[in-house]
């Protein structure tokens, strides 16, 4: 199973990767290993082939894998030159393999036993509970030294000349199934089934909403086209995602399945703990963020101060105690700061509610800063300084569970998603959810959410006003909490894992 996304981020596909590996690791009949690969850098080290090595030399090579996964692995300028030459050789070897269809890209081996802390902290600790630690640490890994992005680029280059892409062949001999986390820029050996865990078609259908648009659009489409041609199976995270896939490649219909994402074990129903909210907000506030200035000369940056300034510690403590006291009300959104997530529409609706109904209503946004963030941050700044909007990041699951439960409503205003964890997580914690009226939300959230038009601020205002201030608001909230617990139970591991087990058995039998 491809583990690259787990090294690249926190929520979204990185979280889904960790959760799926942790669940599959519990299947006794499955011998599970992960593939270690970086997006933009090569991976050094690992043990290749059957060479006779001392234990010390083996551990040294495994340690080099750890060093390269964490960052720069060259000791000095001579090492830099060697790495540059190695990267050049890798690029031409990948080109040869993609253009001619000849040769195999070897996979090295990496053993967990000496590096248990690294494997847990870097791959799993951000999404799995500590109780799962021993289970996932039983697995060892294969190593792909070649960067994922470079593999994509050679396939795109070939498509630009010969109209369709082809990718290097990985040496997966001995593996029954290879599970990739996105359309994969590689072929697998005969006898290995390629399974693409397919999250969404947004890079193709909504390329204006993503970062590095030219690369991500081309890489996603060309790799997906090649995967379809090779007879890969697709496990889609929602029926909406499956429909998008088949709208592009209807010939994939017999090999495209839907298995919804599973929720982390951290999220479960619990009584509210309002006394903890002030410390959670205060502890996880964004600090200063140095970002690019849109449209300015290359290299020009701006420092955004994403927290409110105070004269002293006593004043700060008193403010957070008041702002998030027992009777406080706040709206919550959990998402990366990027255009597709539609923060702007939510802020407009929240401003209208404050002006017309509730000047004390707070807005708490949880998420890392992604791309095209400048307009959003500029909108946030005055409200942050006023002490009405709070931008948090790195909130651990236990604390986020309390935010979900205490918020008057968790809002999911995105204009495009493959699954959207935040609403289902909020429901699992006993929270109340309002969501944009897009097909995937209707599918995943069912009747356990209130819906609004994500392009119409008035629609968002009407939905939130009725849920928070309507004459039957308490009844509505109580109904949504109960319905949310039932709906979110569909995505518990004990419901989803049997579907994966049955699917993998079916792949093996074929």
ABEGO torsion letter per residue (X at the ends): XBAAAAAABABEAAAAAAAAAAAAAABAABBBBBBBBBAABBBBEEBBEABBBBAAAAAAAAAAAAAAAAEBABABAAAAAAAAAAAAAAAAAAAAAAAAGBEBBBBBBBBAAAAAAAAAAAAAAAABBAAAAAAAAABBBBBBABBAAAAAAAAAAAAAAAGBBBBBBBBABGBABBBBABBBBBBBBBGBBBBBBBABAAAAABAAABBGAAAAAAAAAAAAAAAAAAGBBBBBABAAAAAAAAAABAAAAAABBBBBBBBBAABBBBBBBAAAAAAAAAAABBBBBBBBBBGBBBGBBBBBBABBBBABAAAAAAAAAAAABAABBBBBBBBBBBAAAGAAAAAAAAAAAAAAABAABBBBBBEBBBBGAAAAAAAAAAAAAAGABBBBBGBBAAAAAAAAAABABBBBABABBAAGAAAAAAAAAGBBBBBBBBAAAAAAAEAABBBBBAABAAAAAAAAAAAAABAAAAAAAAAAAAAAAAAAAAABAAAAAAAAAAAAAAAAAX
